[in-house]
Structure formats: structure tokens, C-alpha cells
Amino acid sequence: MNGTKLASTTAIATAVAFSAVALTTTAHAGDWTKIKGIKVEKVYGVAKAGKNDCAAKGHSCAGQSKVDNDPNEWIYLPKGVSDKIGGSLKPADAAPAAAM
């Protein structure tokens, strides 16, 4: 194999290898909330319409919220962010805790 052909073959093989790694990483990327060391919490009242993380009153799936900042819709955020952005850790329709 001459030098030019070897360089071309090497470049193509490298590009194919990087593409395969990128596709595999993207296709199998886990939910960011499961990354080791990141603690998350459900934050209510800050999700934009259609960007909620899971079921709430009136629907049973993520991405089905109808209005921005619905106090009963939630998203996962890193622990402590709720305090900074004015979210709540409980839905608006949550029953108050019984007094003991």
C-alpha cells in the first residue's frame, strides 16, 4: 500500500469509527437523572407547556401539560434548584399533612 492510499484508508476508518461511537452514545444515553452523583427532585410549577416529565392530574404521560407553570405539573431538576427558581416540591392540590 502506498502512503497516500494508506492515509486515505486510515482517515476513512477513523471517521467510521467515530461515527459509530457517536451513534452508540446517543442511542444509549441514559436519562440524565440517573447519572451517578446527581441528586434530583420533582419540582412543581416551573414546567413549560408540553415539557412536563410525567403524569399529573388530567393526563397520564410526559409532555402533555397544556399551560406554562401549572402548579400541578412537575419536572426533574437537580436538588436545590427549586429554591433558586421559585418552584415547589409539592403539587398545588396536595392535601396538607395531618397534624400529630
The first five atom37 places (N, CA, C, CB, O) and aatype in JSON, in Angstrom:
{
  "aatype": [12, 2, 7, 16, 11, 10, 0, 15, 16, 16, 0, 9, 0, 16, 0, 19, 0, 13, 15, 0, 19, 0, 10, 16, 16, 16, 0, 8, 0, 7, 3, 17, 16, 11, 9, 11, 7, 9, 11, 19, 6, 11, 19, 18, 7, 19, 0, 11, 0, 7, 11, 2, 3, 4, 0, 0, 11, 7, 8, 15, 4, 0, 7, 5, 15, 11, 19, 3, 2, 3, 14, 2, 6, 17, 9, 18, 10, 14, 11, 7, 19, 15, 3, 11, 9, 7, 7, 15, 10, 11, 14, 0, 3, 0, 0, 14, 0, 0, 0, 12],
  "atom_mask": [
    [1, 1, 1, 1, 1],
    [1, 1, 1, 1, 1],
    [1, 1, 1, 0, 1],
    [1, 1, 1, 1, 1],
    [1, 1, 1, 1, 1],
    [1, 1, 1, 1, 1],
    [1, 1, 1, 1, 1],
    [1, 1, 1, 1, 1],
    [1, 1, 1, 1, 1],
    [1, 1, 1, 1, 1],
    [1, 1, 1, 1, 1],
    [1, 1, 1, 1, 1],
    [1, 1, 1, 1, 1],
    [1, 1, 1, 1, 1],
    [1, 1, 1, 1, 1],
    [1, 1, 1, 1, 1],
    [1, 1, 1, 1, 1],
    [1, 1, 1, 1, 1],
    [1, 1, 1, 1, 1],
    [1, 1, 1, 1, 1],
    [1, 1, 1, 1, 1],
    [1, 1, 1, 1, 1],
    [1, 1, 1, 1, 1],
    [1, 1, 1, 1, 1],
    [1, 1, 1, 1, 1],
    [1, 1, 1, 1, 1],
    [1, 1, 1, 1, 1],
    [1, 1, 1, 1, 1],
    [1, 1, 1, 1, 1],
    [1, 1, 1, 0, 1],
    [1, 1, 1, 1, 1],
    [1, 1, 1, 1, 1],
    [1, 1, 1, 1, 1],
    [1, 1, 1, 1, 1],
    [1, 1, 1, 1, 1],
    [1, 1, 1, 1, 1],
    [1, 1, 1, 0, 1],
    [1, 1, 1, 1, 1],
    [1, 1, 1, 1, 1],
    [1, 1, 1, 1, 1],
    [1, 1, 1, 1, 1],
    [1, 1, 1, 1, 1],
    [1, 1, 1, 1, 1],
    [1, 1, 1, 1, 1],
    [1, 1, 1, 0, 1],
    [1, 1, 1, 1, 1],
    [1, 1, 1, 1, 1],
    [1, 1, 1, 1, 1],
    [1, 1, 1, 1, 1],
    [1, 1, 1, 0, 1],
    [1, 1, 1, 1, 1],
    [1, 1, 1, 1, 1],
    [1, 1, 1, 1, 1],
    [1, 1, 1, 1, 1],
    [1, 1, 1, 1, 1],
    [1, 1, 1, 1, 1],
    [1, 1, 1, 1, 1],
    [1, 1, 1, 0, 1],
    [1, 1, 1, 1, 1],
    [1, 1, 1, 1, 1],
    [1, 1, 1, 1, 1],
    [1, 1, 1, 1, 1],
    [1, 1, 1, 0, 1],
    [1, 1, 1, 1, 1],
    [1, 1, 1, 1, 1],
    [1, 1, 1, 1, 1],
    [1, 1, 1, 1, 1],
    [1, 1, 1, 1, 1],
    [1, 1, 1, 1, 1],
    [1, 1, 1, 1, 1],
    [1, 1, 1, 1, 1],
    [1, 1, 1, 1, 1],
    [1, 1, 1, 1, 1],
    [1, 1, 1, 1, 1],
    [1, 1, 1, 1, 1],
    [1, 1, 1, 1, 1],
    [1, 1, 1, 1, 1],
    [1, 1, 1, 1, 1],
    [1, 1, 1, 1, 1],
    [1, 1, 1, 0, 1],
    [1, 1, 1, 1, 1],
    [1, 1, 1, 1, 1],
    [1, 1, 1, 1, 1],
    [1, 1, 1, 1, 1],
    [1, 1, 1, 1, 1],
    [1, 1, 1, 0, 1],
    [1, 1, 1, 0, 1],
    [1, 1, 1, 1, 1],
    [1, 1, 1, 1, 1],
    [1, 1, 1, 1, 1],
    [1, 1, 1, 1, 1],
    [1, 1, 1, 1, 1],
    [1, 1, 1, 1, 1],
    [1, 1, 1, 1, 1],
    [1, 1, 1, 1, 1],
    [1, 1, 1, 1, 1],
    [1, 1, 1, 1, 1],
    [1, 1, 1, 1, 1],
    [1, 1, 1, 1, 1],
    [1, 1, 1, 1, 1]
  ],
  "atom_positions": [
    [[0.85, -1.17, 0.0], [0.0, 0.0, 0.0], [0.89, 1.23, 0.0], [-0.97, 0.0, 1.22], [1.83, 1.32, 0.79]],
    [[0.6, 2.19, -0.9], [1.42, 3.4, -0.89], [0.95, 4.34, 0.21], [1.37, 4.1, -2.26], [-0.1, 4.12, 0.81]],
    [[1.71, 5.37, 0.47], [1.44, 6.28, 1.58], [0.12, 7.01, 1.46], [0.0, 0.0, 0.0], [-0.59, 7.18, 2.45]],
    [[-0.23, 7.44, 0.25], [-1.47, 8.19, 0.05], [-2.68, 7.31, 0.29], [-1.52, 8.77, -1.36], [-3.65, 7.72, 0.94]],
    [[-2.62, 6.1, -0.25], [-3.75, 5.18, -0.08], [-3.91, 4.8, 1.4], [-3.56, 3.91, -0.95], [-5.03, 4.69, 1.9]],
    [[-2.79, 4.59, 2.08], [-2.83, 4.24, 3.5], [-3.44, 5.38, 4.32], [-1.41, 3.92, 4.01], [-4.26, 5.15, 5.21]],
    [[-3.06, 6.62, 4.0], [-3.59, 7.77, 4.73], [-5.1, 7.9, 4.49], [-2.87, 9.07, 4.29], [-5.85, 8.18, 5.43]],
    [[-5.54, 7.71, 3.26], [-6.96, 7.79, 2.95], [-7.75, 6.71, 3.67], [-7.19, 7.69, 1.44], [-8.81, 6.97, 4.25]],
    [[-7.23, 5.49, 3.63], [-7.89, 4.37, 4.28], [-7.98, 4.6, 5.79], [-7.15, 3.05, 3.98], [-9.01, 4.33, 6.41]],
    [[-6.91, 5.1, 6.37], [-6.88, 5.38, 7.8], [-7.89, 6.48, 8.16], [-5.47, 5.79, 8.24], [-8.59, 6.37, 9.17]],
    [[-7.96, 7.52, 7.34], [-8.89, 8.61, 7.6], [-10.33, 8.13, 7.53], [-8.66, 9.75, 6.6], [-11.15, 8.5, 8.37]],
    [[-10.64, 7.33, 6.54], [-12.0, 6.8, 6.39], [-12.34, 5.88, 7.56], [-12.16, 6.05, 5.05], [-13.44, 5.97, 8.11]],
    [[-11.43, 5.01, 7.93], [-11.67, 4.09, 9.04], [-11.89, 4.86, 10.34], [-10.5, 3.11, 9.2], [-12.74, 4.49, 11.15]],
    [[-11.11, 5.91, 10.54], [-11.25, 6.73, 11.75], [-12.61, 7.42, 11.77], [-10.12, 7.77, 11.83], [-13.28, 7.45, 12.8]],
    [[-13.02, 7.98, 10.63], [-14.32, 8.65, 10.55], [-15.46, 7.68, 10.83], [-14.5, 9.3, 9.18], [-16.41, 8.02, 11.54]],
    [[-15.38, 6.48, 10.28], [-16.42, 5.47, 10.5], [-16.45, 5.07, 11.97], [-16.17, 4.23, 9.61], [-17.53, 4.93, 12.55]],
    [[-15.29, 4.9, 12.57], [-15.23, 4.51, 13.97], [-15.83, 5.58, 14.87], [-13.78, 4.23, 14.38], [-16.61, 5.27, 15.77]],
    [[-15.48, 6.85, 14.64], [-16.04, 7.93, 15.45], [-17.54, 8.05, 15.25], [-15.37, 9.26, 15.11], [-18.26, 8.31, 16.21]],
    [[-18.01, 7.86, 14.04], [-19.46, 7.91, 13.77], [-20.19, 6.82, 14.54], [-19.73, 7.77, 12.27], [-21.24, 7.07, 15.13]],
    [[-19.63, 5.62, 14.54], [-20.25, 4.5, 15.24], [-20.31, 4.77, 16.74], [-19.48, 3.2, 14.97], [-21.31, 4.48, 17.39]],
    [[-19.24, 5.32, 17.29], [-19.21, 5.64, 18.72], [-20.24, 6.72, 19.03], [-17.8, 6.09, 19.15], [-20.95, 6.62, 20.03]],
    [[-20.32, 7.74, 18.2], [-21.28, 8.82, 18.43], [-22.71, 8.3, 18.38], [-21.09, 9.93, 17.39], [-23.53, 8.67, 19.22]],
    [[-23.03, 7.45, 17.43], [-24.37, 6.89, 17.33], [-24.7, 6.02, 18.53], [-24.52, 6.08, 16.06], [-25.8, 6.1, 19.07]],
    [[-23.77, 5.21, 18.93], [-23.98, 4.33, 20.08], [-24.19, 5.15, 21.35], [-22.8, 3.38, 20.25], [-25.07, 4.84, 22.15]],
    [[-23.38, 6.18, 21.54], [-23.5, 7.01, 22.73], [-24.84, 7.72, 22.75], [-22.37, 8.03, 22.78], [-25.48, 7.79, 23.8]],
    [[-25.27, 8.25, 21.62], [-26.54, 8.94, 21.55], [-27.71, 7.99, 21.74], [-26.67, 9.67, 20.23], [-28.65, 8.28, 22.48]],
    [[-27.65, 6.86, 21.08], [-28.76, 5.91, 21.13], [-28.94, 5.29, 22.51], [-28.54, 4.81, 20.11], [-30.06, 4.95, 22.89]],
    [[-27.87, 5.16, 23.26], [-27.96, 4.5, 24.56], [-27.7, 5.45, 25.72], [-26.99, 3.36, 24.61], [-27.45, 5.01, 26.84]],
    [[-27.76, 6.75, 25.45], [-27.55, 7.7, 26.54], [-28.69, 7.56, 27.53], [-27.46, 9.17, 26.0], [-29.86, 7.65, 27.16]],
    [[-28.36, 7.35, 28.79], [-29.38, 7.19, 29.81], [-29.99, 8.52, 30.19], [0.0, 0.0, 0.0], [-29.47, 9.58, 29.84]],
    [[-31.08, 8.46, 30.89], [-31.74, 9.64, 31.41], [-30.75, 10.38, 32.31], [-33.04, 9.27, 32.18], [-30.12, 9.75, 33.16]],
    [[-30.62, 11.69, 32.14], [-29.62, 12.43, 32.92], [-29.88, 12.36, 34.42], [-29.59, 13.89, 32.49], [-28.97, 12.57, 35.22]],
    [[-31.1, 12.06, 34.8], [-31.41, 11.98, 36.23], [-30.8, 10.75, 36.88], [-32.9, 11.98, 36.44], [-30.79, 10.65, 38.11]],
    [[-30.31, 9.81, 36.1], [-29.72, 8.6, 36.66], [-28.19, 8.65, 36.67], [-30.18, 7.39, 35.87], [-27.54, 7.65, 37.0]],
    [[-27.61, 9.79, 36.34], [-26.16, 9.92, 36.36], [-25.7, 9.86, 37.81], [-25.7, 11.25, 35.68], [-26.22, 10.57, 38.68]],
    [[-24.73, 9.03, 38.06], [-24.24, 8.84, 39.42], [-23.75, 10.16, 40.01], [-23.12, 7.79, 39.44], [-22.97, 10.88, 39.39]],
    [[-24.21, 10.44, 41.19], [-23.76, 11.63, 41.9], [-24.7, 12.82, 41.77], [0.0, 0.0, 0.0], [-24.58, 13.78, 42.53]],
    [[-25.63, 12.8, 40.82], [-26.58, 13.9, 40.67], [-27.85, 13.53, 41.43], [-26.88, 14.2, 39.16], [-28.52, 12.54, 41.11]],
    [[-28.17, 14.31, 42.41], [-29.41, 14.1, 43.17], [-30.47, 15.02, 42.55], [-29.22, 14.39, 44.71], [-30.22, 16.2, 42.31]],
    [[-31.65, 14.45, 42.31], [-32.71, 15.22, 41.69], [-33.95, 15.23, 42.56], [-33.04, 14.66, 40.3], [-34.1, 14.42, 43.47]],
    [[-34.85, 16.16, 42.26], [-36.12, 16.22, 42.95], [-37.19, 16.69, 41.97], [-36.05, 17.15, 44.18], [-36.9, 17.36, 40.98]],
    [[-38.43, 16.32, 42.26], [-39.56, 16.77, 41.45], [-39.84, 18.22, 41.83], [-40.82, 15.87, 41.65], [-40.03, 18.54, 43.01]],
    [[-39.89, 19.09, 40.83], [-40.18, 20.5, 41.09], [-41.46, 20.85, 40.35], [-38.99, 21.42, 40.64], [-41.55, 20.72, 39.13]],
    [[-42.45, 21.3, 41.1], [-43.76, 21.64, 40.57], [-43.84, 23.13, 40.25], [-44.87, 21.24, 41.56], [-43.2, 23.96, 40.9]],
    [[-44.63, 23.45, 39.24], [-44.94, 24.85, 38.93], [-43.94, 25.58, 38.07], [0.0, 0.0, 0.0], [-44.04, 26.8, 37.93]],
    [[-42.99, 24.88, 37.48], [-42.0, 25.57, 36.64], [-41.91, 25.0, 35.22], [-40.64, 25.48, 37.3], [-41.2, 25.55, 34.38]],
    [[-42.63, 23.93, 34.95], [-42.56, 23.3, 33.63], [-43.3, 24.14, 32.59], [-43.15, 21.88, 33.67], [-44.37, 24.68, 32.86]],
    [[-42.72, 24.24, 31.4], [-43.38, 24.9, 30.28], [-44.4, 23.95, 29.68], [-42.35, 25.37, 29.21], [-44.29, 22.73, 29.85]],
    [[-45.38, 24.48, 28.97], [-46.41, 23.66, 28.32], [-45.74, 22.62, 27.42], [-47.38, 24.55, 27.49], [-44.89, 22.94, 26.6]],
    [[-46.15, 21.36, 27.6], [-45.61, 20.27, 26.8], [-44.24, 19.78, 27.22], [0.0, 0.0, 0.0], [-43.66, 18.94, 26.54]],
    [[-43.7, 20.28, 28.32], [-42.35, 19.9, 28.76], [-42.33, 19.25, 30.14], [-41.47, 21.12, 28.78], [-41.26, 19.13, 30.75]],
    [[-43.48, 18.83, 30.64], [-43.52, 18.16, 31.94], [-42.86, 16.78, 31.84], [-44.99, 18.03, 32.45], [-42.76, 16.21, 30.75]],
    [[-42.42, 16.24, 32.96], [-41.71, 14.96, 32.95], [-42.6, 13.75, 33.12], [-40.69, 14.96, 34.02], [-42.2, 12.65, 32.74]],
    [[-43.78, 13.88, 33.67], [-44.61, 12.69, 33.85], [-46.06, 13.07, 34.11], [-44.07, 11.84, 34.99], [-46.45, 14.23, 34.01]],
    [[-46.84, 12.06, 34.44], [-48.28, 12.23, 34.62], [-48.62, 13.24, 35.71], [-48.91, 10.9, 34.96], [-47.87, 13.45, 36.67]],
    [[-49.76, 13.86, 35.52], [-50.31, 14.77, 36.52], [-51.83, 14.68, 36.41], [-49.8, 16.25, 36.32], [-52.35, 13.9, 35.62]],
    [[-52.51, 15.48, 37.17], [-53.97, 15.46, 37.13], [-54.44, 15.82, 35.71], [-54.56, 16.46, 38.18], [-54.06, 16.86, 35.17]],
    [[-55.26, 14.96, 35.13], [-55.82, 15.25, 33.82], [-55.14, 14.56, 32.65], [0.0, 0.0, 0.0], [-55.68, 14.57, 31.54]],
    [[-53.98, 13.96, 32.85], [-53.3, 13.21, 31.79], [-52.37, 12.19, 32.41], [-52.52, 14.16, 30.84], [-52.1, 12.21, 33.61]],
    [[-51.87, 11.29, 31.58], [-51.08, 10.19, 32.13], [-49.68, 10.06, 31.53], [-51.8, 8.92, 31.93], [-49.07, 9.0, 31.63]],
    [[-49.17, 11.13, 30.92], [-47.87, 10.96, 30.29], [-47.07, 12.27, 30.26], [-48.04, 10.44, 28.87], [-47.61, 13.36, 30.42]],
    [[-45.77, 12.11, 30.07], [-44.88, 13.27, 29.94], [-45.2, 14.04, 28.68], [-43.4, 12.82, 29.94], [-45.67, 13.48, 27.69]],
    [[-44.94, 15.34, 28.72], [-45.12, 16.18, 27.54], [-46.55, 16.54, 27.23], [0.0, 0.0, 0.0], [-46.84, 17.01, 26.14]],
    [[-47.46, 16.32, 28.17], [-48.87, 16.6, 27.9], [-49.44, 17.79, 28.68], [-49.68, 15.39, 28.2], [-50.64, 18.02, 28.66]],
    [[-48.59, 18.53, 29.36], [-49.1, 19.7, 30.07], [-49.59, 20.73, 29.05], [-48.01, 20.31, 31.0], [-49.03, 20.83, 27.96]],
    [[-50.61, 21.48, 29.41], [-51.26, 22.41, 28.48], [-50.84, 23.86, 28.67], [-52.75, 22.3, 28.63], [-50.93, 24.65, 27.73]],
    [[-50.4, 24.23, 29.87], [-50.04, 25.62, 30.14], [-48.69, 25.71, 30.83], [-51.12, 26.3, 31.0], [-48.24, 24.76, 31.47]],
    [[-48.05, 26.85, 30.69], [-46.78, 27.09, 31.38], [-47.01, 27.23, 32.89], [-46.09, 28.36, 30.83], [-48.03, 27.77, 33.33]],
    [[-46.07, 26.73, 33.66], [-46.03, 26.91, 35.11], [-47.26, 26.41, 35.86], [-45.84, 28.35, 35.42], [-47.64, 26.97, 36.88]],
    [[-47.87, 25.35, 35.35], [-49.01, 24.74, 36.04], [-48.51, 24.23, 37.4], [-49.65, 23.57, 35.18], [-47.55, 23.46, 37.44]],
    [[-49.14, 24.62, 38.5], [-48.65, 24.22, 39.82], [-48.78, 22.72, 40.12], [-49.38, 24.99, 40.87], [-48.28, 22.26, 41.15]],
    [[-49.44, 21.97, 39.25], [-49.56, 20.53, 39.45], [-48.7, 19.72, 38.49], [-51.0, 20.12, 39.31], [-48.69, 18.49, 38.57]],
    [[-47.99, 20.38, 37.58], [-47.08, 19.71, 36.65], [-45.67, 19.79, 37.22], [-47.15, 20.34, 35.22], [-45.31, 20.77, 37.87]],
    [[-44.87, 18.77, 36.95], [-43.52, 18.76, 37.51], [-42.48, 18.34, 36.49], [-43.45, 17.85, 38.72], [-42.78, 17.71, 35.48]],
    [[-41.24, 18.71, 36.8], [-40.07, 18.27, 36.04], [-38.98, 17.91, 37.05], [-39.57, 19.38, 35.03], [-38.96, 18.43, 38.17]],
    [[-38.09, 17.01, 36.65], [-36.93, 16.71, 37.5], [-35.89, 17.8, 37.32], [-36.33, 15.31, 37.15], [-35.58, 18.2, 36.2]],
    [[-35.37, 18.27, 38.43], [-34.29, 19.24, 38.42], [-33.27, 18.83, 39.47], [-34.81, 20.69, 38.66], [-33.62, 18.13, 40.42]],
    [[-32.02, 19.27, 39.32], [-31.03, 18.96, 40.35], [-31.47, 19.52, 41.7], [-29.65, 19.53, 39.96], [-32.08, 20.59, 41.78]],
    [[-31.17, 18.77, 42.74], [-31.57, 19.14, 44.1], [-31.07, 20.56, 44.42], [-31.01, 18.12, 45.12], [-29.91, 20.89, 44.17]],
    [[-31.95, 21.37, 44.97], [-31.61, 22.73, 45.37], [-31.98, 23.8, 44.35], [0.0, 0.0, 0.0], [-32.02, 24.98, 44.69]],
    [[-32.24, 23.41, 43.12], [-32.58, 24.39, 42.09], [-33.96, 24.99, 42.34], [-32.53, 23.75, 40.7], [-34.19, 26.16, 42.03]],
    [[-34.85, 24.22, 42.89], [-36.22, 24.69, 43.14], [-36.22, 26.0, 43.93], [-37.03, 23.62, 43.89], [-36.97, 26.92, 43.61]],
    [[-35.4, 26.07, 44.96], [-35.34, 27.28, 45.79], [-34.91, 28.49, 44.98], [-34.38, 27.07, 46.96], [-35.37, 29.61, 45.22]],
    [[-34.03, 28.28, 44.02], [-33.49, 29.38, 43.22], [-34.47, 29.9, 42.17], [-32.22, 28.95, 42.55], [-34.42, 31.07, 41.8]],
    [[-35.36, 29.03, 41.68], [-36.24, 29.45, 40.6], [-37.7, 29.6, 41.02], [-36.16, 28.46, 39.48], [-38.56, 29.92, 40.2]],
    [[-37.98, 29.38, 42.29], [-39.33, 29.61, 42.79], [-40.3, 28.47, 42.56], [0.0, 0.0, 0.0], [-41.51, 28.68, 42.52]],
    [[-39.79, 27.27, 42.42], [-40.65, 26.1, 42.27], [-41.09, 25.57, 43.61], [0.0, 0.0, 0.0], [-40.68, 26.07, 44.66]],
    [[-41.92, 24.56, 43.58], [-42.42, 23.93, 44.79], [-42.08, 22.45, 44.76], [-43.94, 24.14, 44.95], [-42.0, 21.85, 43.69]],
    [[-41.87, 21.86, 45.91], [-41.6, 20.43, 45.98], [-42.87, 19.62, 46.16], [-40.63, 20.13, 47.12], [-42.82, 18.39, 46.27]],
    [[-44.03, 20.29, 46.2], [-45.32, 19.62, 46.32], [-46.29, 20.22, 45.31], [-45.89, 19.75, 47.76], [-46.23, 21.41, 45.02]],
    [[-47.19, 19.4, 44.78], [-48.18, 19.95, 43.85], [-49.16, 20.85, 44.59], [-48.93, 18.83, 43.14], [-49.33, 20.74, 45.8]],
    [[-49.79, 21.74, 43.86], [-50.73, 22.69, 44.47], [-51.94, 21.97, 45.07], [-51.21, 23.71, 43.43], [-52.5, 22.44, 46.06]],
    [[-52.33, 20.84, 44.48], [-53.52, 20.15, 45.01], [-53.19, 19.09, 46.05], [-54.28, 19.5, 43.88], [-54.05, 18.27, 46.38]],
    [[-51.97, 19.09, 46.56], [-51.6, 18.12, 47.59], [-52.32, 18.45, 48.89], [-50.06, 18.1, 47.82], [-52.4, 19.61, 49.3]],
    [[-52.84, 17.43, 49.51], [-53.54, 17.61, 50.78], [-52.53, 17.96, 51.86], [-54.34, 16.32, 51.16], [-51.43, 17.39, 51.89]],
    [[-52.88, 18.88, 52.77], [-51.95, 19.21, 53.85], [-51.71, 18.01, 54.76], [-52.5, 20.39, 54.67], [-52.6, 17.18, 54.96]],
    [[-50.53, 17.93, 55.31], [-50.19, 16.82, 56.21], [-51.03, 16.91, 57.49], [-48.66, 16.83, 56.55], [-51.3, 18.0, 57.99]],
    [[-51.45, 15.75, 58.0], [-52.26, 15.7, 59.22], [-51.4, 16.1, 60.41], [-52.85, 14.29, 59.44], [-50.24, 15.7, 60.51]],
    [[-51.96, 16.88, 61.29], [-51.25, 17.3, 62.5], [-51.18, 16.12, 63.47], [-51.95, 18.52, 63.16], [-52.13, 15.35, 63.61]],
    [[-50.04, 16.01, 64.13], [-49.87, 14.93, 65.11], [-49.84, 15.48, 66.48], [-48.6, 14.14, 64.84], [-49.7, 14.72, 67.45]]
  ]
}
